[in-house]
Amino acid sequence: MTTERDEDYLKIIASIVEEKGYAKVKDVAKELELGPSTVTGMFKKLDKEGYINYEKYGGVTLTEKGTEIARKTREKYSMLKEFLMHLGLDEKTAEEDACKIEHILDPKTAKILKKFVEFTDKEDESRIWIEHFRYFVETGKYIYYSPENRDKCPVHGKKTD
C-alpha cells in the first residue's frame, strides 16, 4: 500500500519521465522543494518497494507498478480538479484541494464523481442547475426554475439594459 508521499513522488516522477525520459534527484527535489538527500532516501524506498528503477547517480524510471499508481493518482487529481472547478472554485484552490483529496478518495467515490462531471458536461439541463448552484454560492439566492419562467431567470433570462 502506498502512502500519500509515495503517490506524490510517483506522480512527479511520471511527469518528469514523460518530459525527458528519466528523472534525476535534482529534478524531483526542485519540483517538491526538498533537499537532495530527502529525495535520495525516498528513491531508495520506492526502489525497494518495486515502484521505480533506481541506480545511484543515475536517472530514475517507473516500473509497471509505479506507472500504474502514478496514472491512477493523476486521473483522480484531474477529475477532482475538474469537479471542484465545475462547482465554481478558482483553478488555484481546485488544484490545491484536489492534491489533498486525491490520496484519501475511495475508488467508488472517484468513479461516481467522474460520472457526475461527465453527466453535467453533456446535458443542457444539468449545466443549467450547475450554473444556478454557482449563482446560489455567490448570492445565497435560490432560483426556482422551470422552462416556463426561463425569461425571468437571473442567470439565463433575457437581459434588459
MDAnalysis code that builds the backbone (N, CA, C; Angstrom):
import MDAnalysis as mda
import numpy as np

u = mda.Universe.empty(483, n_residues=161, atom_resindex=np.repeat(np.arange(161), 3), trajectory=True)
u.add_TopologyAttr("name", ["N", "CA", "C"] * 161)
u.add_TopologyAttr("resid", np.arange(1, 162))
u.add_TopologyAttr("resname", ["MET", "THR", "THR", "GLU", "ARG", "ASP", "GLU", "ASP", "TYR", "LEU", "LYS", "ILE", "ILE", "ALA", "SER", "ILE", "VAL", "GLU", "GLU", "LYS", "GLY", "TYR", "ALA", "LYS", "VAL", "LYS", "ASP", "VAL", "ALA", "LYS", "GLU", "LEU", "GLU", "LEU", "GLY", "PRO", "SER", "THR", "VAL", "THR", "GLY", "MET", "PHE", "LYS", "LYS", "LEU", "ASP", "LYS", "GLU", "GLY", "TYR", "ILE", "ASN", "TYR", "GLU", "LYS", "TYR", "GLY", "GLY", "VAL", "THR", "LEU", "THR", "GLU", "LYS", "GLY", "THR", "GLU", "ILE", "ALA", "ARG", "LYS", "THR", "ARG", "GLU", "LYS", "TYR", "SER", "MET", "LEU", "LYS", "GLU", "PHE", "LEU", "MET", "HIS", "LEU", "GLY", "LEU", "ASP", "GLU", "LYS", "THR", "ALA", "GLU", "GLU", "ASP", "ALA", "CYS", "LYS", "ILE", "GLU", "HIS", "ILE", "LEU", "ASP", "PRO", "LYS", "THR", "ALA", "LYS", "ILE", "LEU", "LYS", "LYS", "PHE", "VAL", "GLU", "PHE", "THR", "ASP", "LYS", "GLU", "ASP", "GLU", "SER", "ARG", "ILE", "TRP", "ILE", "GLU", "HIS", "PHE", "ARG", "TYR", "PHE", "VAL", "GLU", "THR", "GLY", "LYS", "TYR", "ILE", "TYR", "TYR", "SER", "PRO", "GLU", "ASN", "ARG", "ASP", "LYS", "CYS", "PRO", "VAL", "HIS", "GLY", "LYS", "LYS", "THR", "ASP"])
u.atoms.positions = np.array([
    [0.845, -1.187, 0.000],
    [0.000, 0.000, 0.000],
    [0.884, 1.243, 0.000],
    [0.553, 2.167, -0.864],
    [1.350, 3.384, -0.957],
    [0.850, 4.441, 0.011],
    [1.745, 5.329, 0.361],
    [1.385, 6.461, 1.214],
    [1.103, 7.671, 0.318],
    [0.571, 8.709, 0.933],
    [0.325, 9.962, 0.213],
    [1.637, 10.479, -0.386],
    [2.698, 10.393, 0.390],
    [4.009, 10.880, -0.063],
    [4.510, 10.048, -1.249],
    [4.348, 8.719, -1.159],
    [4.743, 7.848, -2.271],
    [4.034, 8.287, -3.552],
    [2.719, 8.491, -3.444],
    [1.925, 8.872, -4.611],
    [2.373, 10.209, -5.183],
    [2.689, 11.173, -4.301],
    [3.176, 12.472, -4.784],
    [4.484, 12.305, -5.556],
    [5.396, 11.530, -5.012],
    [6.666, 11.287, -5.689],
    [6.446, 10.595, -7.040],
    [5.633, 9.555, -7.048],
    [5.408, 8.811, -8.288],
    [4.754, 9.691, -9.348],
    [3.851, 10.555, -8.927],
    [3.187, 11.471, -9.855],
    [4.204, 12.448, -10.453],
    [5.064, 12.994, -9.625],
    [6.095, 13.933, -10.091],
    [7.098, 13.213, -10.994],
    [7.544, 12.040, -10.584],
    [8.491, 11.272, -11.394],
    [7.887, 10.980, -12.768],
    [6.617, 10.583, -12.800],
    [5.948, 10.282, -14.068],
    [5.953, 11.503, -14.988],
    [5.666, 12.664, -14.444],
    [5.651, 13.893, -15.256],
    [7.029, 14.199, -15.829],
    [8.053, 14.047, -15.007],
    [9.423, 14.334, -15.461],
    [9.869, 13.303, -16.497],
    [9.553, 12.035, -16.251],
    [9.928, 10.967, -17.190],
    [9.243, 11.183, -18.544],
    [7.995, 11.599, -18.527],
    [7.289, 11.889, -19.785],
    [7.989, 12.986, -20.565],
    [8.521, 13.947, -19.840],
    [9.172, 15.095, -20.461],
    [10.559, 14.767, -21.014],
    [11.369, 14.028, -20.233],
    [12.753, 13.818, -20.675],
    [13.244, 12.371, -20.656],
    [12.370, 11.429, -20.338],
    [12.742, 10.021, -20.412],
    [13.247, 9.412, -19.115],
    [13.612, 10.237, -18.164],
    [14.103, 9.786, -16.858],
    [14.000, 10.959, -15.897],
    [14.101, 10.668, -14.622],
    [14.091, 11.734, -13.612],
    [15.337, 11.588, -12.753],
    [15.911, 12.694, -12.394],
    [17.075, 12.702, -11.506],
    [16.658, 13.275, -10.159],
    [17.490, 13.017, -9.161],
    [17.228, 13.519, -7.807],
    [16.981, 15.022, -7.832],
    [17.838, 15.745, -8.547],
    [17.714, 17.216, -8.560],
    [16.394, 17.665, -9.185],
    [15.886, 16.925, -10.184],
    [14.611, 17.279, -10.823],
    [13.456, 17.188, -9.820],
    [13.417, 16.074, -9.114],
    [12.334, 15.837, -8.151],
    [12.486, 16.769, -6.956],
    [13.717, 16.982, -6.500],
    [13.970, 17.887, -5.373],
    [13.475, 19.295, -5.700],
    [13.748, 19.744, -6.913],
    [13.312, 21.077, -7.336],
    [11.779, 21.142, -7.372],
    [11.157, 20.147, -7.957],
    [9.695, 20.118, -8.104],
    [8.979, 20.091, -6.746],
    [9.509, 19.319, -5.810],
    [8.886, 19.176, -4.494],
    [9.450, 20.141, -3.445],
    [10.425, 20.947, -3.866],
    [11.078, 21.904, -2.973],
    [11.656, 21.207, -1.745],
    [12.445, 20.162, -2.005],
    [13.084, 19.378, -0.950],
    [14.579, 19.307, -1.210],
    [15.313, 18.881, -0.189],
    [16.743, 18.688, -0.344],
    [17.039, 17.379, -1.062],
    [18.169, 17.306, -1.760],
    [18.533, 16.095, -2.493],
    [18.614, 14.845, -1.612],
    [19.079, 14.979, -0.377],
    [19.205, 13.798, 0.484],
    [17.834, 13.214, 0.833],
    [16.842, 14.071, 0.990],
    [15.477, 13.608, 1.260],
    [14.948, 12.810, 0.071],
    [15.171, 13.343, -1.123],
    [14.704, 12.678, -2.339],
    [15.444, 11.357, -2.545],
    [16.742, 11.347, -2.292],
    [17.522, 10.115, -2.422],
    [16.977, 9.033, -1.494],
    [16.662, 9.409, -0.269],
    [16.086, 8.456, 0.675],
    [14.771, 7.887, 0.173],
    [13.928, 8.726, -0.387],
    [12.648, 8.252, -0.921],
    [12.864, 7.395, -2.166],
    [13.824, 7.746, -3.002],
    [14.136, 6.915, -4.182],
    [14.520, 5.505, -3.750],
    [15.334, 5.411, -2.701],
    [15.747, 4.088, -2.201],
    [14.530, 3.300, -1.724],
    [13.637, 3.957, -1.012],
    [12.421, 3.308, -0.514],
    [11.537, 2.848, -1.676],
    [11.303, 3.732, -2.634],
    [10.444, 3.398, -3.781],
    [11.050, 2.286, -4.638],
    [12.379, 2.285, -4.728],
    [13.070, 1.225, -5.464],
    [12.902, -0.123, -4.749],
    [13.094, -0.102, -3.443],
    [12.964, -1.327, -2.640],
    [11.542, -1.900, -2.728],
    [10.541, -1.008, -2.809],
    [9.148, -1.441, -2.870],
    [8.695, -1.781, -4.294],
    [9.608, -1.608, -5.267],
    [9.307, -2.008, -6.636],
    [8.541, -1.001, -7.474],
    [8.573, 0.279, -7.087],
    [7.853, 1.310, -7.831],
    [8.714, 2.039, -8.855],
    [10.027, 2.071, -8.618],
    [10.933, 2.748, -9.551],
    [12.173, 1.887, -9.794],
    [12.855, 2.209, -10.877],
    [14.169, 1.637, -11.177],
    [15.183, 2.722, -10.816],
    [16.002, 2.470, -9.810],
    [16.912, 3.492, -9.300],
    [18.335, 2.964, -9.228],
    [19.235, 3.755, -9.782],
    [20.668, 3.492, -9.642],
    [21.294, 4.785, -9.139],
    [22.098, 4.661, -8.106],
    [22.740, 5.832, -7.515],
    [23.437, 6.653, -8.605],
    [23.205, 7.953, -8.594],
    [23.745, 8.931, -9.541],
    [23.182, 8.790, -10.965],
    [22.234, 7.911, -11.157],
    [21.643, 7.739, -12.483],
    [20.228, 8.291, -12.535],
    [19.612, 8.124, -13.687],
    [18.233, 8.552, -13.860],
    [17.272, 7.502, -13.331],
    [16.117, 7.920, -12.932],
    [15.085, 7.044, -12.390],
    [13.965, 6.908, -13.420],
    [13.432, 5.696, -13.525],
    [12.228, 5.463, -14.322],
    [11.244, 4.694, -13.454],
    [10.001, 4.695, -13.869],
    [8.968, 3.981, -13.124],
    [8.880, 2.534, -13.594],
    [8.593, 1.650, -12.661],
    [8.283, 0.269, -13.028],
    [6.820, 0.245, -13.486],
    [6.375, -0.898, -13.942],
    [4.971, -1.023, -14.343],
    [4.053, -0.708, -13.158],
    [4.436, -1.216, -12.004],
    [3.662, -0.988, -10.776],
    [3.629, 0.505, -10.419],
    [4.764, 1.172, -10.528],
    [4.849, 2.605, -10.245],
    [4.081, 3.437, -11.257],
    [4.160, 3.028, -12.512],
    [3.438, 3.719, -13.581],
    [1.938, 3.658, -13.344],
    [1.449, 2.505, -12.935],
    [0.014, 2.330, -12.694],
    [-0.471, 3.208, -11.539],
    [0.300, 3.272, -10.470],
    [-0.090, 4.106, -9.328],
    [-0.054, 5.585, -9.720],
    [0.976, 5.983, -10.450],
    [1.072, 7.377, -10.903],
    [-0.109, 7.718, -11.811],
    [-0.465, 6.821, -12.713],
    [-1.577, 7.052, -13.630],
    [-2.888, 7.232, -12.863],
    [-3.158, 6.330, -11.927],
    [-4.396, 6.401, -11.148],
    [-4.448, 7.679, -10.303],
    [-3.327, 8.043, -9.712],
    [-3.267, 9.244, -8.880],
    [-3.505, 10.488, -9.735],
    [-2.898, 10.530, -10.904],
    [-3.072, 11.675, -11.798],
    [-4.509, 11.765, -12.310],
    [-5.110, 10.629, -12.599],
    [-6.509, 10.615, -13.052],
    [-7.432, 11.163, -11.966],
    [-7.217, 10.706, -10.724],
    [-8.044, 11.199, -9.620],
    [-7.855, 12.704, -9.442],
    [-6.611, 13.148, -9.501],
    [-6.300, 14.569, -9.349],
    [-7.015, 15.393, -10.427],
    [-6.910, 14.969, -11.670],
    [-7.526, 15.707, -12.782],
    [-9.040, 15.762, -12.638],
    [-9.628, 14.629, -12.288],
    [-11.079, 14.566, -12.133],
    [-11.531, 15.460, -10.983],
    [-10.812, 15.414, -9.862],
    [-11.172, 16.236, -8.710],
    [-11.032, 17.724, -9.007],
    [-9.953, 18.074, -9.677],
    [-9.757, 19.478, -10.056],
    [-10.907, 19.939, -10.942],
    [-11.263, 19.135, -11.934],
    [-12.367, 19.480, -12.825],
    [-13.685, 19.596, -12.048],
    [-13.931, 18.652, -11.160],
    [-15.146, 18.666, -10.347],
    [-15.228, 19.949, -9.520],
    [-14.143, 20.290, -8.841],
    [-14.144, 21.471, -7.984],
    [-14.311, 22.755, -8.783],
    [-13.685, 22.817, -9.954],
    [-13.851, 23.989, -10.812],
    [-15.273, 24.039, -11.373],
    [-15.837, 22.883, -11.626],
    [-17.213, 22.771, -12.094],
    [-18.169, 23.419, -11.088],
    [-17.847, 23.262, -9.812],
    [-18.677, 23.836, -8.750],
    [-18.438, 25.330, -8.554],
    [-17.404, 25.842, -9.224],
    [-17.160, 27.274, -9.172],
    [-15.899, 27.711, -8.453],
    [-15.087, 26.769, -7.992],
    [-13.825, 27.157, -7.351],
    [-12.831, 27.656, -8.385],
    [-11.978, 28.578, -7.971],
    [-10.933, 29.042, -8.869],
    [-9.898, 27.931, -9.068],
    [-9.132, 28.022, -10.142],
    [-8.206, 26.954, -10.515],
    [-7.157, 26.672, -9.447],
    [-6.580, 27.706, -8.857],
    [-5.525, 27.515, -7.852],
    [-6.052, 26.734, -6.643],
    [-7.209, 27.126, -6.131],
    [-7.799, 26.432, -4.985],
    [-8.174, 25.005, -5.360],
    [-8.748, 24.835, -6.553],
    [-9.126, 23.497, -7.024],
    [-7.895, 22.592, -7.119],
    [-6.771, 23.121, -7.604],
    [-5.536, 22.331, -7.708],
    [-5.038, 21.917, -6.321],
    [-5.007, 22.871, -5.405],
    [-4.518, 22.586, -4.049],
    [-5.390, 21.551, -3.347],
    [-6.704, 21.730, -3.436],
    [-7.614, 20.799, -2.773],
    [-7.610, 19.427, -3.436],
    [-7.548, 19.396, -4.755],
    [-7.504, 18.112, -5.475],
    [-6.262, 17.323, -5.066],
    [-5.154, 18.008, -4.865],
    [-3.908, 17.345, -4.460],
    [-4.046, 16.710, -3.078],
    [-4.807, 17.335, -2.203],
    [-5.015, 16.787, -0.858],
    [-6.020, 15.633, -0.885],
    [-7.105, 15.817, -1.620],
    [-8.201, 14.846, -1.611],
    [-7.845, 13.566, -2.376],
    [-7.039, 13.675, -3.419],
    [-6.759, 12.521, -4.290],
    [-6.255, 11.301, -3.522],
    [-5.595, 11.519, -2.421],
    [-4.979, 10.418, -1.678],
    [-5.955, 9.669, -0.772],
    [-7.039, 10.308, -0.398],
    [-7.960, 9.684, 0.555],
    [-9.269, 9.238, -0.085],
    [-9.446, 9.540, -1.341],
    [-10.706, 9.266, -2.019],
    [-10.864, 7.781, -2.327],
    [-11.956, 7.214, -1.896],
    [-12.273, 5.824, -2.194],
    [-12.518, 5.684, -3.698],
    [-12.051, 4.615, -4.320],
    [-12.256, 4.426, -5.764],
    [-13.725, 4.494, -6.186],
    [-14.629, 4.017, -5.336],
    [-16.066, 4.082, -5.664],
    [-16.531, 5.532, -5.731],
    [-16.049, 6.345, -4.792],
    [-16.403, 7.765, -4.784],
    [-15.828, 8.455, -6.011],
    [-14.592, 8.141, -6.336],
    [-13.947, 8.733, -7.519],
    [-14.736, 8.404, -8.785],
    [-15.182, 7.180, -8.878],
    [-15.941, 6.739, -10.059],
    [-17.249, 7.526, -10.181],
    [-17.946, 7.709, -9.066],
    [-19.212, 8.448, -9.064],
    [-18.978, 9.921, -9.413],
    [-17.952, 10.525, -8.834],
    [-17.662, 11.931, -9.138],
    [-17.303, 12.111, -10.612],
    [-16.554, 11.173, -11.152],
    [-16.189, 11.232, -12.577],
    [-17.449, 11.167, -13.440],
    [-18.355, 10.271, -13.106],
    [-19.615, 10.146, -13.845],
    [-20.442, 11.437, -13.722],
    [-20.426, 12.042, -12.534],
    [-21.157, 13.286, -12.316],
    [-20.629, 14.382, -13.244],
    [-19.316, 14.524, -13.309],
    [-18.717, 15.547, -14.170],
    [-19.058, 15.266, -15.633],
    [-18.941, 14.001, -16.056],
    [-19.288, 13.643, -17.433],
    [-20.751, 13.983, -17.724],
    [-21.636, 13.634, -16.808],
    [-23.069, 13.872, -16.985],
    [-23.379, 15.354, -17.093],
    [-22.825, 16.142, -16.180],
    [-23.142, 17.564, -16.172],
    [-22.466, 18.313, -17.317],
    [-21.467, 17.723, -17.937],
    [-20.852, 18.337, -19.111],
    [-21.673, 18.099, -20.374],
    [-22.487, 17.051, -20.382],
    [-23.200, 16.662, -21.600],
    [-24.645, 17.134, -21.657],
    [-25.302, 17.246, -20.547],
    [-26.728, 17.548, -20.524],
    [-26.970, 19.048, -20.329],
    [-27.750, 19.658, -21.229],
    [-28.048, 21.085, -21.092],
    [-28.739, 21.407, -19.775],
    [-29.699, 20.577, -19.388],
    [-30.406, 20.812, -18.130],
    [-29.455, 20.743, -16.939],
    [-28.501, 19.834, -16.996],
    [-27.518, 19.715, -15.909],
    [-26.669, 20.967, -15.828],
    [-26.258, 21.480, -16.969],
    [-25.459, 22.706, -16.975],
    [-26.247, 23.857, -16.356],
    [-27.546, 23.878, -16.627],
    [-28.387, 24.948, -16.081],
    [-28.371, 24.900, -14.556],
    [-28.583, 23.723, -13.962],
    [-28.613, 23.705, -12.499],
    [-27.245, 23.883, -11.882],
    [-26.179, 23.512, -12.595],
    [-24.825, 23.809, -12.089],
    [-24.627, 25.324, -12.068],
    [-25.050, 25.993, -13.130],
    [-24.938, 27.459, -13.161],
    [-25.811, 28.104, -12.084],
    [-26.964, 27.518, -11.819],
    [-27.820, 28.019, -10.741],
    [-27.155, 27.797, -9.379],
    [-26.480, 26.674, -9.241],
    [-25.754, 26.417, -7.994],
    [-24.668, 27.477, -7.785],
    [-23.909, 27.769, -8.826],
    [-22.868, 28.794, -8.725],
    [-23.478, 30.142, -8.332],
    [-24.624, 30.463, -8.912],
    [-25.340, 31.702, -8.570],
    [-25.717, 31.695, -7.088],
    [-26.204, 30.551, -6.622],
    [-26.577, 30.404, -5.212],
    [-25.355, 30.601, -4.310],
    [-24.213, 30.029, -4.693],
    [-22.983, 30.180, -3.903],
    [-22.590, 31.652, -3.815],
    [-22.686, 32.367, -4.942],
    [-22.287, 33.771, -4.983],
    [-23.257, 34.694, -4.256],
    [-24.565, 34.411, -4.394],
    [-25.566, 35.362, -3.894],
    [-26.354, 34.881, -2.691],
    [-26.405, 33.560, -2.470],
    [-27.239, 33.000, -1.417],
    [-28.701, 32.903, -1.818],
    [-29.001, 33.231, -3.063],
    [-30.385, 33.212, -3.550],
    [-30.637, 31.958, -4.371],
    [-31.684, 31.237, -3.992],
    [-32.083, 30.037, -4.724],
    [-32.984, 30.442, -5.886],
    [-32.771, 29.844, -7.032],
    [-33.579, 30.144, -8.214],
    [-34.621, 29.048, -8.386],
    [-35.872, 29.438, -8.356],
    [-36.957, 28.497, -8.663],
    [-37.117, 28.517, -10.169],
    [-36.667, 27.469, -10.798],
    [-36.582, 27.454, -12.250],
    [-37.506, 26.418, -12.865],
    [-38.117, 26.823, -13.941],
    [-38.835, 25.891, -14.804],
    [-38.719, 26.465, -16.217],
    [-38.876, 25.635, -17.230],
    [-38.779, 26.159, -18.602],
    [-39.726, 27.343, -18.860],
    [-40.865, 27.359, -18.172],
    [-41.836, 28.441, -18.377],
    [-41.333, 29.793, -17.866],
    [-40.515, 29.781, -16.830],
    [-40.041, 31.062, -16.288],
    [-38.575, 31.352, -16.640],
    [-38.067, 30.714, -17.669],
    [-36.668, 30.897, -18.080],
    [-36.338, 32.364, -18.353],
    [-37.269, 33.097, -18.961],
    [-37.015, 34.507, -19.272],
    [-36.766, 35.349, -18.025],
    [-37.305, 34.911, -16.892],
    [-37.148, 35.660, -15.633],
    [-35.959, 35.183, -14.804],
    [-35.296, 34.146, -15.266],
    [-34.147, 33.583, -14.547],
    [-33.016, 34.600, -14.504],
    [-32.451, 34.897, -13.324],
    [-31.357, 35.871, -13.236],
    [-30.062, 35.413, -13.909],
    [-29.955, 34.110, -14.175],
    [-28.743, 33.598, -14.835],
    [-28.977, 33.424, -16.338],
    [-30.126, 32.882, -16.728],
    [-30.380, 32.520, -18.114],
    [-31.437, 33.372, -18.805],
    [-32.078, 34.239, -18.058],
    [-33.175, 35.032, -18.621],
    [-32.706, 36.090, -19.593],
    [-33.682, 36.697, -20.238],
    [-33.389, 37.790, -21.163],
    [-32.809, 38.949, -20.388],
    [-31.728, 39.462, -20.874],
    [-31.074, 40.604, -20.229],
    [-31.681, 41.887, -20.758],
    [-32.086, 42.731, -19.859],
    [-32.623, 44.042, -20.247],
    [-31.703, 45.107, -19.699],
    [-31.357, 46.021, -20.527],
    [-30.455, 47.104, -20.096],
    [-31.160, 48.417, -20.026],
])
